[in-house]
């Protein structure tokens, strides 16, 4: 029992849960101010840091950004001190450097033209980290703050609060068909194709690409990578491919749907099930109209629920099958529990809390919850943690390792083949669900 209690304070997964729920608790009590976001800017870079009200600048967000940096540094440093993962002083110094790089990534991503093309903060955070690690090299003091797993897992716990079951039920059966029938089939197809047909030796990379392609790109990739204990280089490679193709699909899919005269609702469901990013799905859906935007977003949100399920299944499969040896044909149940990603518990708990406690407490109106808690606080915190994580991933990766994982282009073949299969299967199921079985669902 004592060792079990001890793990609650010494295990990184549990600290991610504690951090996530501390933030959620403070947000619910409304003890947190509105979290600063770097704004969209066009020609003047300084506009990104101004507070604009009624067309006039009324201040700037530099002090709120400084307070956010200090708050996150202190919060995470407590966990680092208890876990004894790194000297606290060195960690805080590294965290400050990574936070500054995260701000630069947001600043670049929010330039109007760049934002229009859907080049997200995750891409720029990764690029900045990779540039440093592959040119001058990552300094030791900066690397001490690169706690990738901790940042990722905390962000995923916070993401659970955004998965509201009322949204899932908004489209009912057709939305569930597109999101929950296609996804597991695509994962199994890509796993079999990568391992059996392409004979890829790096099974961790195969499952990360498969889950990123079939669910929600970056979020699914980082959750599954944590579940199978993949190397950071595998995650970097999978995320890099996903982000590039997400931008292309976000731009060309709505144009193609309009060109062939496809029903906008059908097209929206198709994009919601195949474009690997919630933000990109919303942007693409908006090009087909407000109703299509709603359908695309809800299909993607329903699909996002499977992130926790996939992480759980992958963790069990890795312990019982992939990493099973002749000396250990029957893994100890405690070993399965030990390997189980505890942040999934936080992810699910946050979703249940907001779906069945917080939203009902606000009279069942989840738009109020979104406007007062989710959008201004938890969702913004989640984005910050993800941005910090991608800076850290870049700082800990180098192109030599990434090249060695390409296996003569097999990861690219896996992604292209899997995404093609995903596009075909999704449009067929979406047509069956929205046009044939439930034509009046929307």
KOLFIPA-853752 format. One record per residue (C-alpha): residue number from 1; x, y, z. Coordinates in steps of 0.25 Angstrom, whole numbers. Layout:
! residues N
{marba NUM {X Y Z}}
...
This chain:
! residues 442
{marba 1 {0 0 0}}
{marba 2 {11 10 4}}
{marba 3 {18 7 -10}}
{marba 4 {5 10 -17}}
{marba 5 {3 23 -9}}
{marba 6 {17 27 -12}}
{marba 7 {15 25 -27}}
{marba 8 {4 36 -26}}
{marba 9 {15 46 -23}}
{marba 10 {27 40 -30}}
{marba 11 {21 37 -44}}
{marba 12 {21 47 -55}}
{marba 13 {7 42 -60}}
{marba 14 {1 45 -46}}
{marba 15 {7 59 -46}}
{marba 16 {1 62 -59}}
{marba 17 {-13 58 -53}}
{marba 18 {-10 67 -41}}
{marba 19 {-6 79 -49}}
{marba 20 {-18 77 -59}}
{marba 21 {-28 77 -47}}
{marba 22 {-22 88 -40}}
{marba 23 {-23 97 -52}}
{marba 24 {-38 92 -54}}
{marba 25 {-41 94 -39}}
{marba 26 {-36 108 -39}}
{marba 27 {-44 111 -52}}
{marba 28 {-57 105 -47}}
{marba 29 {-55 114 -34}}
{marba 30 {-52 125 -43}}
{marba 31 {-39 128 -36}}
{marba 32 {-31 129 -49}}
{marba 33 {-31 142 -58}}
{marba 34 {-33 141 -73}}
{marba 35 {-20 134 -78}}
{marba 36 {-13 143 -88}}
{marba 37 {-12 139 -103}}
{marba 38 {-3 145 -113}}
{marba 39 {-12 151 -123}}
{marba 40 {-13 151 -138}}
{marba 41 {-4 162 -145}}
{marba 42 {-2 166 -159}}
{marba 43 {9 176 -162}}
{marba 44 {13 181 -148}}
{marba 45 {19 170 -140}}
{marba 46 {16 178 -127}}
{marba 47 {1 177 -129}}
{marba 48 {2 162 -125}}
{marba 49 {4 167 -111}}
{marba 50 {-6 178 -110}}
{marba 51 {-19 178 -103}}
{marba 52 {-29 184 -113}}
{marba 53 {-43 189 -109}}
{marba 54 {-52 197 -118}}
{marba 55 {-42 198 -128}}
{marba 56 {-31 205 -119}}
{marba 57 {-20 199 -111}}
{marba 58 {-23 199 -96}}
{marba 59 {-10 192 -91}}
{marba 60 {-1 180 -94}}
{marba 61 {-1 165 -90}}
{marba 62 {14 165 -86}}
{marba 63 {11 166 -71}}
{marba 64 {1 155 -71}}
{marba 65 {10 146 -80}}
{marba 66 {21 148 -69}}
{marba 67 {11 144 -58}}
{marba 68 {7 132 -66}}
{marba 69 {22 128 -68}}
{marba 70 {24 129 -53}}
{marba 71 {12 122 -49}}
{marba 72 {14 110 -58}}
{marba 73 {29 110 -54}}
{marba 74 {26 109 -39}}
{marba 75 {14 99 -41}}
{marba 76 {23 89 -49}}
{marba 77 {35 92 -41}}
{marba 78 {28 86 -29}}
{marba 79 {26 73 -36}}
{marba 80 {40 73 -41}}
{marba 81 {45 75 -27}}
{marba 82 {36 64 -21}}
{marba 83 {40 54 -33}}
{marba 84 {54 58 -32}}
{marba 85 {55 58 -47}}
{marba 86 {64 70 -48}}
{marba 87 {70 81 -40}}
{marba 88 {59 91 -37}}
{marba 89 {68 103 -40}}
{marba 90 {73 97 -54}}
{marba 91 {59 93 -57}}
{marba 92 {53 107 -55}}
{marba 93 {64 113 -63}}
{marba 94 {61 103 -75}}
{marba 95 {46 105 -73}}
{marba 96 {48 120 -75}}
{marba 97 {56 118 -88}}
{marba 98 {45 108 -93}}
{marba 99 {34 118 -90}}
{marba 100 {40 129 -97}}
{marba 101 {42 120 -110}}
{marba 102 {27 116 -108}}
{marba 103 {24 130 -109}}
{marba 104 {32 132 -121}}
{marba 105 {25 120 -127}}
{marba 106 {11 126 -124}}
{marba 107 {16 140 -129}}
{marba 108 {20 134 -143}}
{marba 109 {7 125 -144}}
{marba 110 {-2 137 -142}}
{marba 111 {3 145 -153}}
{marba 112 {-9 147 -162}}
{marba 113 {-3 141 -175}}
{marba 114 {3 129 -167}}
{marba 115 {-10 127 -159}}
{marba 116 {-18 127 -172}}
{marba 117 {-10 116 -177}}
{marba 118 {-13 108 -164}}
{marba 119 {2 107 -160}}
{marba 120 {-1 105 -145}}
{marba 121 {7 108 -133}}
{marba 122 {11 93 -132}}
{marba 123 {18 93 -145}}
{marba 124 {26 106 -141}}
{marba 125 {29 101 -127}}
{marba 126 {35 88 -133}}
{marba 127 {43 96 -144}}
{marba 128 {49 105 -134}}
{marba 129 {54 94 -125}}
{marba 130 {59 86 -137}}
{marba 131 {67 98 -142}}
{marba 132 {74 100 -128}}
{marba 133 {77 85 -126}}
{marba 134 {82 83 -140}}
{marba 135 {91 96 -142}}
{marba 136 {97 101 -129}}
{marba 137 {92 89 -121}}
{marba 138 {83 90 -109}}
{marba 139 {90 95 -96}}
{marba 140 {89 87 -84}}
{marba 141 {82 98 -76}}
{marba 142 {71 98 -86}}
{marba 143 {70 83 -88}}
{marba 144 {67 82 -73}}
{marba 145 {54 90 -75}}
{marba 146 {50 80 -87}}
{marba 147 {41 72 -79}}
{marba 148 {33 67 -91}}
{marba 149 {25 56 -85}}
{marba 150 {20 64 -73}}
{marba 151 {16 76 -82}}
{marba 152 {9 66 -92}}
{marba 153 {1 58 -81}}
{marba 154 {-3 71 -74}}
{marba 155 {-9 76 -87}}
{marba 156 {-16 64 -90}}
{marba 157 {-23 64 -76}}
{marba 158 {-28 78 -78}}
{marba 159 {-32 74 -92}}
{marba 160 {-42 64 -85}}
{marba 161 {-50 76 -80}}
{marba 162 {-53 80 -95}}
{marba 163 {-59 66 -98}}
{marba 164 {-73 68 -94}}
{marba 165 {-83 57 -96}}
{marba 166 {-94 66 -100}}
{marba 167 {-87 70 -112}}
{marba 168 {-85 56 -115}}
{marba 169 {-100 53 -115}}
{marba 170 {-102 66 -123}}
{marba 171 {-101 58 -136}}
{marba 172 {-106 45 -131}}
{marba 173 {-104 32 -139}}
{marba 174 {-99 37 -152}}
{marba 175 {-87 44 -145}}
{marba 176 {-84 32 -136}}
{marba 177 {-84 24 -149}}
{marba 178 {-74 32 -156}}
{marba 179 {-65 34 -144}}
{marba 180 {-65 21 -137}}
{marba 181 {-67 11 -148}}
{marba 182 {-56 16 -157}}
{marba 183 {-46 19 -147}}
{marba 184 {-43 5 -141}}
{marba 185 {-43 -1 -155}}
{marba 186 {-33 9 -161}}
{marba 187 {-24 7 -148}}
{marba 188 {-24 -8 -151}}
{marba 189 {-22 -7 -166}}
{marba 190 {-10 2 -164}}
{marba 191 {-4 -6 -153}}
{marba 192 {-5 -19 -161}}
{marba 193 {0 -11 -174}}
{marba 194 {12 -5 -167}}
{marba 195 {16 -18 -159}}
{marba 196 {12 -29 -169}}
{marba 197 {13 -23 -183}}
{marba 198 {24 -12 -181}}
{marba 199 {31 -20 -170}}
{marba 200 {34 -8 -162}}
{marba 201 {43 -11 -150}}
{marba 202 {39 1 -142}}
{marba 203 {26 -3 -137}}
{marba 204 {24 9 -128}}
{marba 205 {25 18 -140}}
{marba 206 {15 9 -148}}
{marba 207 {5 10 -137}}
{marba 208 {7 25 -135}}
{marba 209 {5 28 -150}}
{marba 210 {-7 19 -150}}
{marba 211 {-14 26 -138}}
{marba 212 {-10 40 -143}}
{marba 213 {-16 37 -157}}
{marba 214 {-29 31 -152}}
{marba 215 {-32 40 -140}}
{marba 216 {-27 54 -137}}
{marba 217 {-13 56 -142}}
{marba 218 {-4 62 -131}}
{marba 219 {-13 59 -119}}
{marba 220 {-14 44 -123}}
{marba 221 {0 43 -126}}
{marba 222 {5 48 -113}}
{marba 223 {-5 40 -105}}
{marba 224 {-1 27 -112}}
{marba 225 {14 30 -112}}
{marba 226 {13 32 -97}}
{marba 227 {5 19 -96}}
{marba 228 {15 10 -103}}
{marba 229 {28 18 -98}}
{marba 230 {32 22 -112}}
{marba 231 {45 30 -114}}
{marba 232 {43 45 -116}}
{marba 233 {49 44 -130}}
{marba 234 {37 35 -134}}
{marba 235 {27 45 -129}}
{marba 236 {35 56 -136}}
{marba 237 {34 49 -149}}
{marba 238 {20 45 -148}}
{marba 239 {15 59 -144}}
{marba 240 {23 66 -155}}
{marba 241 {17 57 -166}}
{marba 242 {3 59 -160}}
{marba 243 {4 74 -159}}
{marba 244 {9 76 -173}}
{marba 245 {-3 67 -179}}
{marba 246 {-13 74 -169}}
{marba 247 {-10 87 -176}}
{marba 248 {-11 82 -190}}
{marba 249 {-24 74 -187}}
{marba 250 {-30 87 -179}}
{marba 251 {-28 95 -192}}
{marba 252 {-31 85 -203}}
{marba 253 {-43 77 -198}}
{marba 254 {-53 88 -197}}
{marba 255 {-49 93 -210}}
{marba 256 {-51 79 -216}}
{marba 257 {-64 77 -209}}
{marba 258 {-69 90 -215}}
{marba 259 {-64 87 -229}}
{marba 260 {-71 73 -230}}
{marba 261 {-84 79 -224}}
{marba 262 {-84 69 -212}}
{marba 263 {-95 72 -201}}
{marba 264 {-88 81 -191}}
{marba 265 {-93 73 -179}}
{marba 266 {-87 60 -185}}
{marba 267 {-74 68 -189}}
{marba 268 {-73 73 -174}}
{marba 269 {-75 59 -168}}
{marba 270 {-64 54 -178}}
{marba 271 {-54 65 -174}}
{marba 272 {-58 63 -159}}
{marba 273 {-54 49 -160}}
{marba 274 {-41 50 -168}}
{marba 275 {-34 64 -165}}
{marba 276 {-24 62 -154}}
{marba 277 {-27 74 -145}}
{marba 278 {-39 80 -139}}
{marba 279 {-35 94 -142}}
{marba 280 {-32 90 -157}}
{marba 281 {-46 83 -157}}
{marba 282 {-53 95 -153}}
{marba 283 {-46 104 -162}}
{marba 284 {-49 95 -174}}
{marba 285 {-63 93 -170}}
{marba 286 {-65 108 -169}}
{marba 287 {-62 109 -184}}
{marba 288 {-75 100 -187}}
{marba 289 {-84 109 -178}}
{marba 290 {-88 110 -163}}
{marba 291 {-96 97 -163}}
{marba 292 {-85 89 -169}}
{marba 293 {-75 95 -159}}
{marba 294 {-83 90 -148}}
{marba 295 {-84 76 -153}}
{marba 296 {-70 75 -157}}
{marba 297 {-66 80 -143}}
{marba 298 {-75 71 -135}}
{marba 299 {-71 58 -143}}
{marba 300 {-56 62 -140}}
{marba 301 {-60 64 -125}}
{marba 302 {-67 50 -125}}
{marba 303 {-55 44 -131}}
{marba 304 {-46 51 -121}}
{marba 305 {-53 43 -110}}
{marba 306 {-45 31 -115}}
{marba 307 {-32 37 -111}}
{marba 308 {-33 31 -97}}
{marba 309 {-38 18 -102}}
{marba 310 {-27 16 -112}}
{marba 311 {-16 20 -101}}
{marba 312 {-22 9 -92}}
{marba 313 {-23 -2 -103}}
{marba 314 {-9 1 -108}}
{marba 315 {-3 1 -94}}
{marba 316 {-9 -13 -91}}
{marba 317 {-5 -18 -105}}
{marba 318 {9 -14 -103}}
{marba 319 {11 -20 -90}}
{marba 320 {4 -33 -93}}
{marba 321 {8 -35 -108}}
{marba 322 {18 -26 -114}}
{marba 323 {28 -26 -102}}
{marba 324 {25 -40 -97}}
{marba 325 {37 -49 -96}}
{marba 326 {39 -64 -95}}
{marba 327 {43 -62 -80}}
{marba 328 {30 -55 -78}}
{marba 329 {19 -60 -86}}
{marba 330 {8 -56 -76}}
{marba 331 {11 -42 -72}}
{marba 332 {7 -39 -57}}
{marba 333 {-6 -31 -56}}
{marba 334 {2 -21 -47}}
{marba 335 {12 -19 -59}}
{marba 336 {0 -15 -68}}
{marba 337 {-5 -5 -57}}
{marba 338 {9 0 -56}}
{marba 339 {10 2 -71}}
{marba 340 {-4 8 -72}}
{marba 341 {-3 23 -75}}
{marba 342 {-9 29 -63}}
{marba 343 {-12 42 -70}}
{marba 344 {-23 35 -77}}
{marba 345 {-30 34 -64}}
{marba 346 {-29 49 -63}}
{marba 347 {-34 51 -77}}
{marba 348 {-46 42 -75}}
{marba 349 {-49 48 -61}}
{marba 350 {-48 62 -66}}
{marba 351 {-58 59 -78}}
{marba 352 {-68 52 -68}}
{marba 353 {-67 64 -58}}
{marba 354 {-70 74 -69}}
{marba 355 {-81 66 -76}}
{marba 356 {-89 61 -64}}
{marba 357 {-86 71 -52}}
{marba 358 {-81 85 -58}}
{marba 359 {-90 86 -70}}
{marba 360 {-103 81 -62}}
{marba 361 {-99 91 -51}}
{marba 362 {-100 102 -61}}
{marba 363 {-114 98 -65}}
{marba 364 {-109 89 -76}}
{marba 365 {-104 100 -85}}
{marba 366 {-90 97 -89}}
{marba 367 {-88 109 -97}}
{marba 368 {-87 117 -83}}
{marba 369 {-77 107 -78}}
{marba 370 {-69 109 -91}}
{marba 371 {-69 124 -90}}
{marba 372 {-66 125 -75}}
{marba 373 {-57 113 -72}}
{marba 374 {-53 105 -85}}
{marba 375 {-49 115 -95}}
{marba 376 {-43 126 -86}}
{marba 377 {-35 117 -77}}
{marba 378 {-34 101 -78}}
{marba 379 {-33 101 -93}}
{marba 380 {-23 112 -94}}
{marba 381 {-15 105 -83}}
{marba 382 {-16 92 -91}}
{marba 383 {-10 100 -103}}
{marba 384 {1 106 -95}}
{marba 385 {5 92 -90}}
{marba 386 {5 86 -104}}
{marba 387 {13 97 -109}}
{marba 388 {24 95 -98}}
{marba 389 {24 81 -101}}
{marba 390 {27 83 -116}}
{marba 391 {38 92 -113}}
{marba 392 {44 82 -104}}
{marba 393 {42 71 -114}}
{marba 394 {50 79 -124}}
{marba 395 {61 82 -114}}
{marba 396 {63 67 -111}}
{marba 397 {62 63 -126}}
{marba 398 {72 63 -137}}
{marba 399 {71 60 -152}}
{marba 400 {81 49 -152}}
{marba 401 {72 41 -143}}
{marba 402 {60 45 -151}}
{marba 403 {66 40 -164}}
{marba 404 {70 27 -158}}
{marba 405 {55 24 -155}}
{marba 406 {51 27 -169}}
{marba 407 {54 12 -173}}
{marba 408 {55 16 -188}}
{marba 409 {42 24 -188}}
{marba 410 {33 14 -181}}
{marba 411 {27 23 -171}}
{marba 412 {23 32 -183}}
{marba 413 {17 20 -191}}
{marba 414 {10 16 -178}}
{marba 415 {3 30 -176}}
{marba 416 {0 32 -191}}
{marba 417 {-7 18 -192}}
{marba 418 {-14 19 -179}}
{marba 419 {-19 33 -181}}
{marba 420 {-24 28 -195}}
{marba 421 {-31 17 -189}}
{marba 422 {-37 26 -178}}
{marba 423 {-42 36 -188}}
{marba 424 {-49 25 -196}}
{marba 425 {-55 18 -184}}
{marba 426 {-60 31 -178}}
{marba 427 {-67 36 -190}}
{marba 428 {-74 23 -191}}
{marba 429 {-79 22 -177}}
{marba 430 {-82 37 -176}}
{marba 431 {-91 35 -189}}
{marba 432 {-98 23 -183}}
{marba 433 {-100 30 -169}}
{marba 434 {-104 44 -174}}
{marba 435 {-110 42 -187}}
{marba 436 {-117 28 -186}}
{marba 437 {-119 23 -172}}
{marba 438 {-121 37 -165}}
{marba 439 {-124 47 -176}}
{marba 440 {-131 57 -166}}
{marba 441 {-121 56 -155}}
{marba 442 {-116 71 -157}}
